[in-house]
Amino acid sequence: MTVFGTNAVRIDLPVDEIPKYWYNIMPDLPEPCPPPLDPKTKAPAGPESLSKIFTKSLLAQEMSTERFIKIPEEIRSVYVNLSRPSPIIRAKRLEEYLKTPAEIYFKYEGISPLGSHKGNTAVAQAYYNMIDGTQRLVTETGAGQWGTALALSCSLFKMKCRVFMTRASHDQKPYRRMLMEMYGAEVFASPSKETTFGRKTLKERPDHPGSLGVAISEAIEVVLDDPLSKYSLGSVLNHVLLHQTIIGQEAKKQLDLIDRKPDYVIACVGGGSNFGGIAYPFIQDKLKGSLESEFIAVEPSAVPSFTKGTYAYDFGDTAGLTPLLPMYTVGHEFVSPPIHAGGLRYHGKAPSLSSLVKSKVVKAVSVNQCEVFEAGKTFCRLEGILPAPESAHALLVAMRVAEECRKKNEKKVILFNMSGHGLLDLGGYGEYLAGKLNDCPPGPIDFQGVMKCA
Ligand SMILES: *Cc1c(COP(=O)(O)O)cnc(C)c1O
C-alpha cells in the first residue's frame, strides 16, 4: 500500500492485489432480473439460442448465479499491462475550489494505455473466445474506447478483430480509428456498405450519423454469416458488468486503507459497465446492511433512458437481431443527437442496473453536455487530468453533491469513477471552447444546479 502525503492524495495497491475473483451481483439483486427473451419465439432465451452470437464460456458467465467467479491468471497478468490496480486519487484542489467540507475521491481508469476501463472486460472476452476456438471477434464502437480495447485484446490472444464504428464518432475522432488499426483491427464507419442492414440504412438515410444500435446489427449480421466469428459487446450484458467489478473491489480496499467509506458512489452510464464496475461491490455491502451509501447513475439528457424512458423488454440493436432484454430504454430505433460523449449514446441500460434503479437502490440523474464540458475544463485545470466526456458526467454530479455538502456543511465522502481520459476527445472540447455547442445556456455556467433525481 502507498498513501502519499498527509492528506492521502493517492492510494495505490500493489500489483499482487489485482482481484482474484469477479463479483456477480445477480444472486443478490433485491428483485430477480427477468430472463432475456428469444427475438423470434419470445420465450426465455437459453444458451442454445444465443450460441451463434456469443461464445459458450461467456454465455455460461452471462447466465451464472454464482456470486464469485475466479479470474484466470492469464487475464490477471494482462491486467498488469493495463496498469492495474488503478489508483484512487483525492481531488484536493477541486475540494478547495468548491469550498466544500466533503472529500472527493476518484478511481482513475484512464491510467490504462487504452485510456478507459473497457480493457477490463475486453481482455476477458478475447481470452475466453481464444480458449473456445473463435478466430475473429466482431463488434461495434461508439466513441472508440471499446473498439480500441477489443483490438488490443484480440492482438494479445492472436485473433482477428473487426469494428463497426458509428459514423459520427468515426468522423469526429480520426485518431481513434488509427489507434484501432495500430492494434491490428479492421475498422468500418457504420452504417457501412459491408452488410445488408448497413446498405438498407444508408439507402433510407444517406447522411445517417450511425448509432450503436445500427452498428450492433451490422456486427451481428457478419457473425451470423460466419461460423468462425463471434460477437463481443462492451457493455450492458451481465458478463461485461461482472468483469468490471474489479474496479469497485480495488476501490473498497483502497478506501479501507485510509479508513473511509463512501457516502456517495457516482458514475456515468452508457450501458452501465463502469457504473456496475465501481458500484456493485459497494452495493453488495449496502444490501447486506453493512454500508450506508447513495448510488447515483448519471446519463446525458440527450439519451434519457432512466429519467424519461420506460422499463420494458427491448432489443439491444436496431434491426432486432439480439435477444429482448428487460431494461430502461428510449427505444431501439432511437438515433441519438451526436453528443460528444459517444460512449453514452446507447438507447438501453444494463438489465441488472435497470433492476436496481427500478427497486430504488440506485438513483438516476441526467445532465446537459455543456455543463459537462465546463466541469471537465475546471477539473483539468485543477487536477491535471482531462476527463473523457463520458466520465465528466460523473464528475459534474460529484461536484454538485460536494456543493450541497458545502451548503449543509456536511463532511461526506464522495467517490466517483473517472472511467477514462479525454485526450482523444479533444474535438469535442475544442467545439466547447469555441462556443459551438448548441445546448449552452447564455452566460457563465456555475455548478450550483440542484440535482434532480428520477
Ligand atoms: C464506454 C465508456 C463509457 C460508457 O459505457 P459504460 O458501459 O456505461 O461504462 C463511459 N466512460 C468511458 C470512458 C467509456 O469508454
PDBQT file of the ligand as one rigid body, heavy atoms in Angstrom, charges set to zero:
ROOT
HETATM    1  C1  LIG A 501     -17.723   3.258 -22.936  1.00  0.00    +0.000 C 
HETATM    2  C2  LIG A 501     -17.435   4.270 -21.927  1.00  0.00    +0.000 A 
HETATM    3  C3  LIG A 501     -18.414   4.695 -21.020  1.00  0.00    +0.000 A 
HETATM    4  C4  LIG A 501     -19.833   4.236 -21.083  1.00  0.00    +0.000 C 
HETATM    5  O1  LIG A 501     -20.059   2.885 -21.056  1.00  0.00    +0.000 OA
HETATM    6  P1  LIG A 501     -20.490   2.097 -19.757  1.00  0.00    +0.000 P 
HETATM    7  O2  LIG A 501     -20.621   0.710 -20.204  1.00  0.00    +0.000 OA
HETATM    8  O3  LIG A 501     -21.747   2.683 -19.243  1.00  0.00    +0.000 OA
HETATM    9  O4  LIG A 501     -19.365   2.280 -18.782  1.00  0.00    +0.000 OA
HETATM   10  C5  LIG A 501     -18.066   5.614 -20.058  1.00  0.00    +0.000 A 
HETATM   11  N1  LIG A 501     -16.821   6.118 -19.984  1.00  0.00    +0.000 NA
HETATM   12  C6  LIG A 501     -15.861   5.752 -20.848  1.00  0.00    +0.000 A 
HETATM   13  C7  LIG A 501     -14.518   6.377 -20.729  1.00  0.00    +0.000 C 
HETATM   14  C8  LIG A 501     -16.128   4.813 -21.834  1.00  0.00    +0.000 A 
HETATM   15  O5  LIG A 501     -15.166   4.425 -22.667  1.00  0.00    +0.000 OA
ENDROOT
TORSDOF 0
